[in-house]
Amino acid sequence: MQSVEHLIPIIQTAVGPVILISGLGLLLLTMTNRLGRIIDRSRSLSCELDSPDACISERVSLEIDILWSRARMIRIAIMLASFSCLFSSLLVIVLFLSPLVALDLPLLLSFLFISSMVCLICSLVFFLLDVNRTLMALKIELESHKDRHCS
C-alpha cells in the first residue's frame, strides 16, 4: 500500500488535466448555448418561409441554410470537446493507477494527452468556423434591412 507522501506527487501531476476538464466544461456550456440559440433562431425563421414575398422567402431560406451548417459545425465542436474531456479524464485515471499498480505507461499517457489536445484544437477550429458563419448570416440580414429601407 502506498503512503500519502507517494500520492502527493501524483495529485500534483493530475491537477493539470483536472483544470483542463474544468475549462472544457465551460467551453461545452458556451457551445451548447450557441446550439440552443441556433435552434431557436431556425424555429423563428421557419415561420417566415411561407411568406408571399419571394424576396423574404429567399432570404429566410439562405439564413436557414447557414443556420443548418452552423448547427452541424457546433455539433462537431461539441463532440470533439467532449472527446477531449474524455481523454483528459482517462489521463487522470491512468496517472493515478500507474504508480498504484506499478505500471509504467508513458506511451498511453502520451497518447491520452496528445489526443485530448488534438480534439481540443479541432473543436476550437469548428467553433471559429461557426463564428465566421454567424457573420455571414448577419451580413445577409443587414443587407436585407438596407434594401428594404432604400426601396
RALINVEN-V582646 format. One record per backbone hydrogen bond with DSSP energy under -0.5 kcal/mol. CO is the residue of the C=O (numbers start at 1). NH is the residue of the N-H. E is the energy in kcal/mol with one decimal. If there is no record, write none. Layout:
co | nh | e
CO | NH | E
CO | NH | E
This chain:
co | nh | e
3 | 6 | -0.9
3 | 7 | -0.9
4 | 7 | -0.7
4 | 8 | -1.3
5 | 9 | -0.6
6 | 10 | -0.6
7 | 11 | -2.8
8 | 12 | -2.5
9 | 13 | -2.1
10 | 14 | -2.0
11 | 15 | -0.9
13 | 16 | -0.5
14 | 18 | -1.7
15 | 19 | -2.5
16 | 20 | -2.2
17 | 21 | -2.2
18 | 22 | -1.9
19 | 23 | -2.4
20 | 24 | -2.7
21 | 25 | -1.9
22 | 26 | -1.5
23 | 27 | -2.2
24 | 28 | -2.9
25 | 29 | -2.0
26 | 30 | -2.2
27 | 31 | -2.5
28 | 32 | -2.7
29 | 33 | -2.0
30 | 34 | -2.1
31 | 35 | -2.4
32 | 36 | -2.3
33 | 37 | -2.2
34 | 38 | -2.3
35 | 39 | -2.4
36 | 40 | -2.6
37 | 41 | -2.6
38 | 42 | -2.3
39 | 43 | -2.3
40 | 44 | -2.2
41 | 45 | -2.3
42 | 46 | -2.1
43 | 47 | -0.7
44 | 47 | -0.5
45 | 48 | -1.7
46 | 49 | -0.9
48 | 51 | -1.6
52 | 54 | -0.6
53 | 57 | -2.2
54 | 58 | -2.4
55 | 59 | -2.4
56 | 60 | -2.8
57 | 61 | -2.0
58 | 62 | -2.2
59 | 63 | -2.5
60 | 64 | -2.7
61 | 65 | -2.1
62 | 66 | -2.0
63 | 67 | -2.7
64 | 68 | -2.5
65 | 69 | -2.1
66 | 70 | -2.6
67 | 71 | -2.6
68 | 72 | -2.0
69 | 73 | -2.2
70 | 74 | -2.9
71 | 75 | -2.3
72 | 76 | -2.1
73 | 77 | -2.6
74 | 78 | -2.9
75 | 79 | -2.3
76 | 80 | -2.7
77 | 81 | -2.5
78 | 82 | -2.3
79 | 83 | -2.2
80 | 84 | -2.3
81 | 85 | -2.2
82 | 86 | -2.4
83 | 87 | -3.0
84 | 88 | -2.3
85 | 89 | -2.4
86 | 90 | -2.6
87 | 91 | -2.2
88 | 92 | -2.1
89 | 93 | -2.1
90 | 94 | -2.8
91 | 95 | -2.7
92 | 96 | -1.9
93 | 97 | -2.7
94 | 98 | -2.7
95 | 99 | -0.7
96 | 100 | -0.9
97 | 101 | -2.5
98 | 103 | -2.9
103 | 105 | -0.8
105 | 109 | -2.5
106 | 110 | -2.5
107 | 111 | -2.7
108 | 112 | -2.6
109 | 113 | -2.3
110 | 114 | -2.8
111 | 115 | -2.7
112 | 116 | -2.1
113 | 117 | -2.3
114 | 118 | -2.7
115 | 119 | -2.4
116 | 120 | -2.1
117 | 121 | -2.7
118 | 122 | -2.6
119 | 123 | -2.4
120 | 124 | -2.4
121 | 125 | -2.0
122 | 126 | -2.2
123 | 127 | -2.1
124 | 128 | -2.4
125 | 129 | -2.2
126 | 130 | -2.1
127 | 131 | -2.0
128 | 132 | -2.2
129 | 133 | -2.3
130 | 134 | -2.2
131 | 135 | -1.6
132 | 136 | -1.4
133 | 137 | -2.2
134 | 138 | -2.2
135 | 139 | -2.1
136 | 140 | -1.9
137 | 141 | -2.2
138 | 142 | -2.9
139 | 143 | -2.5
140 | 144 | -1.9
141 | 145 | -2.0
142 | 146 | -2.5
143 | 147 | -2.5
144 | 148 | -1.9
145 | 149 | -2.0
146 | 150 | -1.8
147 | 151 | -1.4
